[in-house]
Amino acid sequence: MLSLRLTEVICCAGLLIYLLPVFFYLQEPSRNALDQSHQNKRNVPISFPLPPPAANYNTSIPTVSLTSPSQEPSFVLFPGHSQDPLAFIPIPGPSNDFNSSRTPTSNGADRNGCPSKALVMGYYPDWVSFTFPPEKIDFKRFDWIDFAFAVPNTKFALEWDEPQTAPKLLKRLVSLAHAANTKVKLSIGGWTGSKHFSSALSTDQKRRTLVNNIASFYKTYDLDGIDIDWEYPGHKGAPGNTVNSNDSANFLSFLKLLRSVLPAPARLSAAVETVPFTNSEGNPSMDVSGFAQVLDWVVLMNYDVWGSSSKPGPNAPFRDACGNSTQPGANAVAAYNSWTSAGFPPCKLVLGLPSYGYISSSTAQRLRTRADANTVKVINDDGDSEGQIQFRELVAQGALVRSISGNTVTFTAGGGFERRWDSCSDTPFLRSTASRQVITYDDLESLNMKAAFAKRVGMLGINFFDIHGDTDQWDLVATIRKSMALP
């Protein structure tokens, strides 16, 4: 009997030793997720199996509703917010409300050269035209449309992702937009289109070649502006991108030259990270005021902070409310603080908002905020970024259910999903135990909060990536406009 028990002890000890590495492997946090922004690749809507509705589905999940545009106040109060949910946000300096602090002049700008009203903008990628042609856009909801993307090649000329369709598509877009008094910029670069920026901007002669090619496109397509989406000056974005310690300085020289060549009415913008441009030492610059003198605005790409993962995190955090994120600068509030502290005026900042989320195969009950300290950017668990799903697809596939009663639009979780709120990032997520899926995304409540924040701190406006992710009724844009006190 003693011999048998001794054998049992030895076996159990051996099993424990065998399982310990497995246990610690499962507890190890996975790599920090995406910091890659606009991607010039076709985003194919992702189908995912929805489990049958559960009989005991939790119906107490708060609904997200939008008050009628004719109602006040302009800031919509959602369930759980009895008072202004932005009242606790620490904002450095005085508030720069659009309606109170800006004195319009004859050219539509205030005394500081800032536009006298908030702007609503959106990216229109060429790859969505097959399912979402320009004729489906309600242009009156947008002040600006950014057509994405033209890409610099090795000879510093501009190419198209879709050379057979993009030129005619852009002309259609411009014609329809101008008929509705909406302006159009051409966005150059993108996640996979930034490979040659560093080389193209490295000398005066190369910069001049690229500038002349951009100016030619500006004239040919009757554009109203140019958007430069270099991801990223001074450090790598996509694999294969070249990097130089002088990238940011060369970028400023390039922008000055481009500004001098484009017509005076042309608007010049840049899509940027949530932290300022990298300096020659590889750190975020403490002074970007020189860029503010030549750029009309920058779009803060506050999305793709976390991608698809078995341990998902928020796609587009509003803030680091819990103070424990390993990416404390990757959220809307931190982006505002970083850029304004580095000398960029609030009224030249545009908050980038996503119309998409990420599907993750996961049973997580909450979103993570922490990852390996020595990692900054990674791809999703499958080795790519194909975990994206548009808001409209969440509705089309039944994960979200749209209903309307009177002047109130409501989205509730469906198909066995439940909606939860991540209080550390102030963003929602959907969770299904049956399908073992977590979907991180933005909805009316989180977009309302971000747009109201942009208005309150005096930012120029917002920019969607991208506009085809909204519903056919434009519910997301309607929320944004309402939150910014726009008709």
N, C-alpha and C positions, 0 to 999 in steps of 0.2 A: 504493500500500500504506500509506504514512504517512497519507494522507488518510482511508483506511478505518479505521485504528486510532484516529485522532483522533476520528472520528465515533463509534466504539464507546465511547471514554472519556466523551465528552459524554453519550451515551445512558445509560451506567451511572451517571454522576453525577446525572443528572436523576432516574433511577429511585430512587436512594438518598435524594435530597432528598424525593421523593414519599412514600417508605415510612417515613421517620423519624417523622413525627407519628403514624402508625398504630402503630409499635412502642411509642412512649412512651404512647400511649393504652391499649394492652393492658397495660402495666406499671403503670398508675395504679391504686392501691387503690380499690376501690369503697366506697361510703358505709358508715358504721358501721350495723349492723343493729338489729333491734327491741329496744326496751326496754319495749315495751308488754306488759302482763301480761294478766290475765283479760279475755277479750273476750266480751261478750254477743252473740254471733252463732252461728248453728248451725255447728258444726265437722263438715262432711261428710267421711267417710273418703275419702281421696284414693287413687285407683287409679293405679298406675304399672306400665308394662310391665317384666316381669322377663326378662332374657336367658336363653337356654338354658344349662344347667350347662356350665361349661367342662371340657374333658377333663383339662386340667392344673391344675385348681383347687388352690390352696394349702391343704392340709389341716393345715398346722402352726399355723394361727391358734389361740391359746389359747381353750379353752372357758370358759364362765362357769357355775359350779355353786353350788348352795346346799346346805349340809349339813343334815341332819335337825334339826328343832327340839329333839330329845332329846339332841343331841350338844353337846359343849363343844369349844373355847371359844365364847363368844357372838359373837366377831368372826371372821367367815369369812375364811380366807386363800385368795386366788385365785392362779392360776398367775402366776409372776413375783414374788410377794411371799412370800419365805421368812420374813420377820419382819413385825411390825405395820407396815403402810404408813402409819400416822398418827404413828409415833414421831418423824418429822422435823418435824411441824407445830409452829411456834412459837405457843404459847398463853399469853397474858398472864395472870399470876396463877396461883393454885393451881387444879388440876382440881376440878370440882364434879360428881363422879360421882353418879348417882342412887342407887346402892346404898350409897354410903359416907358422903355428906356431908349427907343429909337425915334429919331426925328427925321422923317423923310425929306429928301430934297427933290429937285425937279427930275433927276435921273433915276429915282426910285431907290436911292441909297441914303443911309444916314450920314451924319457928319464924320463918322469914322470910315466911310467907304463900305459899310456893311449893308446888305440888302435890307429893305425896310419891312419885309415880311418873311415868314418861314417858308421853306421850299420843300416840296415832296418830289422825290426822284426815284428812278428805278432802272436797273440794268435789264437789257433785252439781249440775250445771247443768240447768236445765229443758229445754234443747234436746236432751238425750240420751235423754229418756224414751221416745221412739218405738222405739228400738233397745235401750235398756237401762233397763227400768222398775225402780222401787224394789224390786220383788219379787226381782230378781236380785242384790241387794246382800247380801253376807255380813256382817251388821251386827256380829257378835261380834268381827270384826277391827278395828273402829273404835270409838274413844271418843266422837268427835264427827263429825257430818256437817254441812257448810255448804251450804245450799240457795241456789243462785245463779240469777238475781239479781232483786231488786226494785229499781226505779229511781225516784229523785225526779223529779217533773215541775216545770213552771214555777210551779205553785201550792204546791209543796213537799209534795204528797201522794205516796204510793207507787203505782207502776204495775208491771205485769208485762210481760216480753217476750212471753209467750204468755198473754194474759188469759183465753182460753177454756179453757185446760188447767191453768195453773200453780196456781190456788187448790186444786183437787181433788188435784193431784199432790203439793203440799206436805202436805196433810192425810194422804194415804196414806203419805208418807215418814215423817212424825212418828209415826203410829200404829205402823208396822212397826219403826221405830227404838226407840221406847219399850218395845215388847214384848221387845226384845232388850237392854234397859238401855243403849241408846246415845242420846246427847243430840243435839239438832238446833239449829243457829243459822241465822238468815236473813241472808244476805249482801246488802248494799245497795250498789249502785253498779256497779263493774266498768269495764272499759276504755271502752266506749261508753255507759256509764250514769252517768258522772261530770260530765256537762255542767253541771248546775245546782247542784252542791255549793257552789261559791264564793258564789253568790248566796244560796242557802238558809241559809248560816251567817253571813252578813254582819252581821245585826242580832240583837238578843236576841229580838225578836218573831218573826222568821223562824225562828230556831233552835227556839223553843218550838213553832211550828207543825209543823215536821218531827219533833221529838221526840215530840209527842203522836200523830202519825200512826204513828210507829214503835211506840210503846207499844201502840197499838190493834192493830197487826198481831201483836205479841208475844202478846197475850192471845187474839186470835181463833184463831190457829193453834197454840196450846199449845206455844210455843217454849221453849227453854232458854237462849237467848242471841241476841245480835245481833253481826254482823260488818260493819264499815264498810270498804268497798273504794273509797276515793277515790283516783283516779289522775289528777292528783296535787296535793296542797296546795302552793300557791306557784309551780307551774310547769305548763305545758300537758302534757297527755297526748294524747288524741284531738283531731283538728281540731274547732274550734268550742267547746272548753271555755273558760269564763271563768276568769280568774286575778286574784288580788288579793295584794298584798304582805303583807296581814294574815291570809292563809288559815290558816296553821298556828296562830296565836294564836286565831283564831275556831274552829278545829277543836277545840282544847283546851277552850274554853268550852262548845262543843256537847257534847263527850263528858262533861264534868262534869254538865251538865244532864241528859243522857240517863241517866247513871249514877244520878242522884238520883230519876229517875222510874221506872226499871225496878225490879222486885222484887229484894230482896237476893240471892236465889240465882242470878239471871240472870248469865250471863257476857258480857263485852263485849270484843271483839277488833277489830283493824284489820289489813288487808292492806297492806303497806308495801314501799317500795323497799329496795334493799340499803344505801342510805345514809339517815341520819336525815332527818326532815322539814325542809323548806326554811325558813330564817328570813326576816326581813323584808328582808334584803339580797340574798336569792336564793341563799344558800349553805346547805349542810347544817348544821343546828343542832349546836352543841357541847354542848347540855344539853337532853335530852328526859326528864329525870327526872319532870317534871310529868305527862307522858303515862303514865309507868309507875305513877303513883299512882292513876290512874283506869281504865286498861286492864288486863284480866287477862292478855292476851298480844297480841303482834303476829306476823303471818306474814310472814317475809322472802321476798318473791317473787323467788327466785333462778332465773329462767328467762326466755326470750325475750331473752337478752343479744345473741345473733346469730340472725337469721332466715334464710329462704331467700335464697341469693345464689350467683352464679357463683364467688364466692370465699368459701366458707362458713366460719363460725366456730362454736364450741361454743354450744349452746342454754343450758346451765346449768353454767358452769364451777365446779369445786370450789374452785380456787385459781389464783393467777397464779404458777405454779411457775417460769416462765422470766423473770419480772420485766420483761416488755416489752409488756404489754397497754396499749392506749390507754383501756381501761375497767378500771383496776386495782381499783376499788371494787365491781365487778360480779361477785362470786363469793361462795361460801358463807363462806369463812374471813374475807374482808374485811368481809362484812356483819356477822358476829359481832363483829369488832374495832371496827367503826364504831359500832354501836349500844351495845355495852357501854362503850366509851370516852366515849360521850355520856350515860352515866348510866342506861342501861336494864339491869335485872338479867338475867343469862343465863337464869334459870329462867322468864322471861316472854317468851323468844324461841322462836319456832317456825320451823323451816327448811322453806320451801316446796320441794317436789320435783315435777318434771314427769313425767307418764306418757306424754308425747308427744315427738316430735322434729320435725325439719324436713327435707323433701326439697329438694335443690338440684340443678339441672342443671349439672354441673360435672365436670371431670376432675382436680380438685385431689387431690394425694396427701397433703396434711397440712392441718390447720386453721389459719386465720390468727389472729393476735392483734392486728394493727395496722390502723388505719383513719385517715381524715382526722382530724387533731387537732381541728378546729373543729366536728365533728359529734358529736352525742350519741345521737340516736335517728333511725332511718330505717325505712322499710318495705322489703319485699323487692323483688327486681328487677322483679316484675310489677305493683308498685304496691299490693299488698295483702298479707295475712298468710295466704293460703290454702295455704301450703306445709306446714302441720302434718300430721302423721300419728301416730296412736296406736300405742303399743307392740303392742297386740293386732292391729292391722292389719299390722304388720311380720311377725308370726307367720302371720296368716291368708293373706297374699299370698306367703309363702315366702321373704322376705328373711332371716328368722330361723327356725330349725328347733328346735322343742322336743322334747326326749327325756328319758326318765326311766329310771334304773337304780338299783334298790333305793331308797335314801332320797335320791338325788341327782338334782336337776333340772338339765338342761343346755340352753343355747341356743347354737347355732352358726350362723354365716353360711351362707346358702343362695342358690339361684337365681343363681349367678354373682357374688354379693357376697363381699367379704372384710371381716372385722372388723379395725379398727386402733385403736390407743390413742393419744390425744393427750396426751403427757406434760406439756404446758404447762398444760392445764386439768384433767387427770385425768378425762377423759371419753372414751367410745368413739365411733367413727363407722364406718359401713358405706360401702364404695366398690365401684362396679362400673365397670370399663372398658368393657364391652360396652354398657351402657345409659347410660353417661356421667352417672352419678348419684352423689351423696354424701348420706348420711343422717346427720345429727347427732342424737344421742338419749342416753338413759340406760338402762343395763341393770343386771343384778344386781350386777355388780362396782362400778360407780360409785355406785349407790344404797346399797350396803352401806357404802362408804367414807363417804358423807355422813351416813348415819344413825348410824354409829359415832362420827363426829366430834361430831354433835349430843349424843349421850349423854355423850361424854367431857368436853365443856366445860360440861355442866350445863344445856343447853337444855331447854325444856319438852317438845319432841317434834318431830314432822314433820307436814306437811299436804300431801296429794297434790292437784295439779290435773291431771286430775280422776280420780275413782275408776273411771270406765268405761273408761279406757285400759289397765287391767290385764288380764291373761289371765283366762279363765274359772276357772282354778285359783288365782287371786290370788297368782301367783308374786312380783310386785313387793312387795306388802304383806307377804308371808311373809318375804322377805329383810329388809325394814325391821324387822319385829318381832324377828327373830332377832338382827339387829345391835344392837338396843337392849335385848337380854336380856329380851324379853317373850314370854310363851307364845303 
